[in-house]
Amino acid sequence: MPDGTVPSWEEVARDHGRFLYTVAFRLTGNDDDAQDLVQEVLLRVRKGLETYRPGSLEGWLSRITTNTFLDEVRRRRRRPTDPLPENPDRALPPSMAADEALAGGALPDDVQSALRALPADYRAAVVLCDVVGLPYQEIADALDVPVGTVRSRIHRGRAMLRQVLA
């Protein structure tokens, strides 16, 4: 908040929901996971507003979003699941949701696929830098790593993207 006050949860959800969804979509690569991630982030924001100190709200929200995403990636590695539909012959191909169409329109499909192929740590750094536009220090704070590690992950992530897209 510009006046140094702590926003209410409702203000965060209303004013920054689109920002959260965009970051979540770029990290997860699909609409359903992005929506789930935003819901989990908003739950964490509700709990964390008591300790929030006015500053870069988008940086703080990016940190929560990225940490929640990385927690979910780690959880899935420990307990992998691959659910199958009850009747796969009747499953319809998914249609693109309106939010996904808006968020997905900013990046071509091949770039979004290449982003999804990156390891989670590199993807988070590249998304926060190149899609969200955060400065290196805020990315370092969001990922809880030194700035040098952020620079390295961004450099290596971009190199991986170039290799995949070439």
C-alpha positions in Angstrom: 0.0 0.0 0.0 1.4 3.4 -0.9 0.7 5.0 2.5 2.5 2.3 4.5 -0.6 0.6 5.8 -1.1 -3.2 5.8 -3.8 -4.1 3.3 -6.7 -6.3 4.2 -7.0 -9.8 2.8 -9.9 -8.7 0.7 -7.8 -5.9 -0.8 -5.0 -8.3 -1.6 -7.4 -10.8 -3.3 -9.2 -8.0 -5.2 -6.3 -5.8 -6.2 -3.6 -8.5 -6.7 -5.5 -11.6 -7.7 -4.7 -11.1 -11.4 -1.0 -10.7 -10.6 -1.1 -13.8 -8.5 -2.8 -15.8 -11.2 -0.3 -14.6 -13.9 2.7 -15.7 -11.7 1.0 -18.9 -10.8 0.1 -19.7 -14.4 3.7 -19.1 -15.6 5.0 -21.3 -12.8 2.6 -24.2 -13.3 1.9 -24.0 -17.0 -1.9 -24.7 -16.8 -5.1 -23.1 -15.6 -6.2 -25.7 -13.1 -2.9 -25.9 -11.2 -2.6 -22.1 -11.4 -6.1 -21.6 -9.8 -5.2 -24.2 -7.1 -1.9 -22.4 -6.4 -3.6 -19.0 -6.2 -6.1 -20.4 -3.6 -3.3 -21.9 -1.5 -1.4 -18.6 -1.8 -4.4 -16.6 -0.6 -4.8 -18.9 2.4 -1.1 -18.3 3.2 -1.6 -14.6 2.7 -4.5 -14.6 5.2 -2.3 -16.2 7.8 0.7 -14.0 7.0 -0.8 -10.6 6.9 -0.4 -10.3 10.7 3.4 -10.4 10.2 3.6 -8.4 6.9 5.6 -5.2 7.1 4.7 -2.6 4.5 7.2 -2.7 1.6 7.0 -4.3 -1.8 3.7 -6.1 -1.7 4.2 -7.7 -5.1 7.6 -8.9 -4.0 6.1 -10.4 -0.9 3.2 -12.0 -2.9 5.8 -13.4 -5.4 7.7 -14.9 -2.6 4.7 -16.7 -1.2 3.6 -17.8 -4.6 7.0 -19.2 -5.6 7.5 -20.9 -2.2 4.0 -22.5 -2.4 4.8 -23.7 -5.9 8.1 -25.2 -4.9 6.5 -26.8 -1.8 4.0 -28.5 -4.1 6.7 -29.6 -6.6 8.6 -31.2 -3.7 5.4 -32.8 -2.3 4.6 -34.3 -5.7 8.2 -35.8 -6.0 7.7 -37.5 -2.6 4.2 -38.8 -3.5 3.8 -39.0 -7.2 0.3 -39.6 -8.5 -1.0 -40.0 -12.0 -4.8 -40.2 -11.7 -6.7 -41.7 -14.6 -10.3 -40.9 -15.6 -12.9 -43.5 -14.7 -13.8 -43.9 -18.3 -11.0 -42.6 -20.5 -13.0 -43.2 -23.7 -15.5 -40.6 -22.6 -13.0 -37.9 -21.5 -13.3 -34.8 -23.6 -10.2 -32.7 -24.5 -10.0 -29.8 -22.1 -11.0 -26.4 -23.4 -9.1 -23.3 -22.6 -10.5 -21.3 -19.7 -10.9 -17.5 -20.2 -8.1 -16.7 -17.7 -5.8 -19.2 -19.4 -6.6 -17.7 -22.8 -5.7 -14.2 -21.4 -2.6 -15.3 -19.6 -1.5 -17.7 -22.3 -1.9 -15.1 -25.0 1.1 -13.2 -23.8 3.5 -16.1 -24.5 3.5 -18.4 -27.5 2.8 -22.0 -26.9 6.3 -23.1 -27.7 7.7 -20.7 -25.1 5.2 -21.8 -22.5 6.1 -25.4 -23.1 9.8 -24.6 -22.9 9.1 -22.9 -19.6 7.2 -25.9 -18.3 10.2 -28.1 -19.2 12.6 -26.1 -17.0 13.5 -27.4 -13.6 11.3 -25.7 -11.0 14.1 -23.6 -9.4 15.2 -22.2 -12.8 11.6 -21.7 -14.0 10.7 -19.7 -10.9 13.8 -17.4 -11.3 13.1 -16.9 -15.1 9.4 -16.3 -14.6 9.9 -13.8 -11.8 12.5 -11.9 -13.8 11.3 -12.1 -17.4 7.6 -12.4 -17.0 6.8 -10.6 -13.7 9.7 -8.2 -14.1 11.0 -8.2 -10.5 14.5 -6.9 -9.8 17.1 -9.5 -8.8 17.1 -8.5 -5.1 13.3 -9.1 -4.9 13.7 -12.4 -6.7 16.4 -13.4 -4.2 14.1 -12.5 -1.3 11.2 -14.4 -2.9 13.3 -17.5 -3.4 15.3 -17.1 -0.2 18.6 -17.4 -2.0 21.6 -15.1 -2.6 21.4 -12.6 -5.6 24.3 -14.5 -7.2 22.3 -17.7 -7.2 19.4 -15.8 -8.8 21.7 -14.5 -11.5 23.0 -18.0 -12.1 19.6 -19.6 -12.3 18.3 -16.9 -14.7 21.4 -17.3 -16.9 21.2 -21.1 -16.9 17.4 -21.1 -17.3 17.6 -18.7 -20.3 20.3 -20.9 -21.8 18.1 -24.0 -21.4 15.2 -22.1 -23.0 17.4 -21.0 -26.0 18.5 -24.6 -26.4 14.9 -26.0 -26.3 13.6 -23.2 -28.6 16.4 -23.4 -31.2 
